[in-house]
Amino acid sequence: MKVSVIGTGYVGLVTATCFAFLGHDVACLDINEKRIDLLNSGKVPIYEPNLEELLAICKQNGKYPVFSTNASEVISHGEFIFIAVGTPPLPNGEPNLSYLESAALSIGQYMQDDAIVINKSTVPVGSGNWVAMLVQNGLKQRVSAQSGNTIPKIKFSVASNPEFLREGSAISDSLYPDRIVLGCDSKQDTLRLKNLYNELTEQVFKAPDFCPRPKNYSKVELITTDITSAEMIKYSANSFLALKISFANQIANICDYVGADVNEVMRGIGADTRIGAKFLNAGIGWGGSCFGKDVDALISIANDYGYDPEILKAARDVNYKQRDLVIKRLQEKLKILKGKKIGLLGLAFKPNTDDMRDAPALDIASALIKAGAQVSACDPIAIEHCRHENPDLNLEYFEDPYLMASGLDALVLVTEWKEYTNLDMQKILNLMSGNLFVDGRNQYSPNQLTQLGFNYVGMGRHAR
Ligand code: NAD
């Protein structure tokens, strides 16, 4: 089938590659020329495990997607047109819908008859109707640009297909999703989208060696619903995950007072199948392009109706206070931060990505620099992104954590890259001037590090 994808970021590029891998003819549009040039030269502009390998398979199969900045070429190609442009937050917490607006207008200008426009971007509830209006406006522009002024009989419909992939495991999440949500306003659209997803839902493709099918995984649950409910599912899912992490962090802070170990507490509650063990890791809290933005957007949607969503606001507040807590702990232990050498292990908002959007490392580094500390940081992948996106951040960057450790007064684990959760901590301690280790992701044993000679500070954990 012919699929067009608008936007080649984390979601658009992964979606396009997976559809191409499954045998569809895919064309992708982006306004970022550099990105399209890179993709056309066979390079991948983002760091995402297995993406390069999957694109290579597409190439071998003669299904390498078309990558172009030409809206007419890409949009007119697709019977299915996916919108996967960014919806970043505005300062007031509402999502910036200008990219979506311009994508929808272009679709109206160039789409073929009977196309389905599918929203994969995370968009406020009601965006389905709004996108339909914009596509219609685009269609009118096409008409007025043509001679004769007669409106061509071009039918289209809009659907919602929210995306749940996680950066860092996006290919596996897309090939073996927990569920696929299809929000459509007609049975016919639901049927067409079901057909498009058939190889995936039935799992009738050969799994790539580098991304094997999980054990006991056979079919994908397909959730078909109306557009508004599909839009709400996406915001509710992210808000619930964000809430789970904030809950764990709030319990961690109480553990700090009473002397309990939050990792033990979460192990104890996570074993209850009604609760589940995932997303209960206490620490510095969530970051990234989605949780903060989506929680804020849902708060803003509720406010539009005069409703005060207290739980969502608390989830957000608890999260951002965890970042301040790192500074507080460093102050408690070091007393004076001015002139102190502090190293951050990890910059990306989570492991296995180079994404620096809303990364806790940025807030922590800025606060420490403001307090007069000399701050250094290392990351296996995200240094270039961080440097490029934050040219004014006065950080000293290191590729090697051991080189960074030399002469440090304190070391903070910010991102739990596997490279940083298995360090030779004796070697690190020998290199440091001080002995303070803030385990922002609760990855190390408080007892073992204390025995080595560290002053260990966890997030709701203590040496016994
Ligand atoms: P991104 O910023 O990585 O990519 C967006 C891309 O769209 C960019 O390459 C940009 O140049 C391009 N673009 C913007 N306007 C365009 C236009 N008019 N025409 C063509 N291209 C255009 O964003 P992302 O992380 O891929 O997220 C996309 C959407 O998916 C967002 O709504 C996000 O909330 C949602 N989402 C993201 C994730 C994630 O983990 N990143 C997961 C689920 C859902």
Boltz pocket constraint, residues with backbone or C-beta under 6 A from the ligand:
constraints:
  - pocket:
      binder: B
      contacts: [[A, 6], [A, 7], [A, 8], [A, 9], [A, 10], [A, 11], [A, 12], [A, 29], [A, 30], [A, 31], [A, 32], [A, 35], [A, 84], [A, 85], [A, 86], [A, 87], [A, 98], [A, 99], [A, 100], [A, 102], [A, 103], [A, 120], [A, 121], [A, 122], [A, 123], [A, 163], [A, 164], [A, 165], [A, 166], [A, 167], [A, 289], [A, 290]]
      max_distance: 6.0
